[in-house]
């Protein structure tokens, strides 16, 4: 199975929404075919890479891949939320750590190509 990750600009927004999700298995199969390695070898490398990324983030470290992007752990402040059904009731939401991702230049340029073109209004 081969995946074409380049998207033609001639597609409509609805067509982009129906595109498939790229899974770890898809990556393993594609890399295996292109690199001439067994899927087991590729799976081990991909899994180990993801494990190292997770380990670094769990320690609070930043993970940076030039031109791709940066993964970073940020802590969201505690806040008070409200139930839309009963706005008079306040619900405390505790502080929590979460992973943020900031795209690199190349990814940003590729993703911006997906932006639907707007029609210009006649004056």
HUQUI-V902837 format. One record per residue. OMEGA is omega in whole degrees, -180 to 180 (none if undefined). NEAR is the number of other ideal C-beta (glycine too) atoms within 10 Angstrom. Layout:
omega->OMEGA near->NEAR
omega->OMEGA near->NEAR
This chain:
omega->-179 near->7
omega->-180 near->8
omega->175 near->10
omega->-176 near->6
omega->176 near->8
omega->-175 near->6
omega->179 near->14
omega->-179 near->8
omega->-177 near->8
omega->-179 near->6
omega->176 near->14
omega->180 near->10
omega->179 near->10
omega->178 near->8
omega->178 near->11
omega->-178 near->11
omega->-179 near->8
omega->-180 near->8
omega->-177 near->10
omega->175 near->7
omega->177 near->5
omega->-177 near->11
omega->177 near->9
omega->179 near->11
omega->178 near->12
omega->178 near->15
omega->-179 near->14
omega->-178 near->21
omega->-177 near->17
omega->180 near->16
omega->179 near->17
omega->-179 near->16
omega->-175 near->13
omega->-176 near->10
omega->-180 near->11
omega->177 near->7
omega->177 near->15
omega->179 near->11
omega->179 near->13
omega->178 near->10
omega->-179 near->13
omega->179 near->19
omega->-180 near->18
omega->180 near->13
omega->179 near->14
omega->-179 near->15
omega->180 near->12
omega->177 near->10
omega->179 near->10
omega->177 near->11
omega->-180 near->10
omega->177 near->11
omega->179 near->15
omega->-180 near->13
omega->-180 near->11
omega->180 near->14
omega->179 near->16
omega->176 near->11
omega->-179 near->8
omega->180 near->10
omega->175 near->13
omega->178 near->10
omega->-174 near->17
omega->174 near->12
omega->-178 near->11
omega->179 near->9
omega->179 near->11
omega->179 near->13
omega->-177 near->17
omega->172 near->14
omega->-178 near->18
omega->178 near->16
omega->177 near->16
omega->177 near->9
omega->177 near->10
omega->-179 near->12
omega->173 near->8
omega->-179 near->10
omega->179 near->10
omega->178 near->8
omega->179 near->10
omega->174 near->11
omega->-179 near->10
omega->179 near->6
omega->-180 near->6
omega->-174 near->9
omega->-180 near->8
omega->-180 near->6
omega->178 near->9
omega->-180 near->11
omega->179 near->10
omega->177 near->8
omega->-176 near->12
omega->174 near->8
omega->178 near->9
omega->177 near->10
omega->178 near->11
omega->-179 near->9
omega->175 near->13
omega->178 near->10
omega->176 near->11
omega->-178 near->11
omega->173 near->15
omega->-176 near->14
omega->-176 near->11
omega->179 near->12
omega->180 near->15
omega->180 near->12
omega->-179 near->11
omega->-179 near->13
omega->179 near->11
omega->178 near->9
omega->180 near->10
omega->-178 near->12
omega->-180 near->9
omega->179 near->10
omega->178 near->8
omega->179 near->6
omega->178 near->6
omega->178 near->6
omega->178 near->5
omega->-177 near->4
omega->none near->3
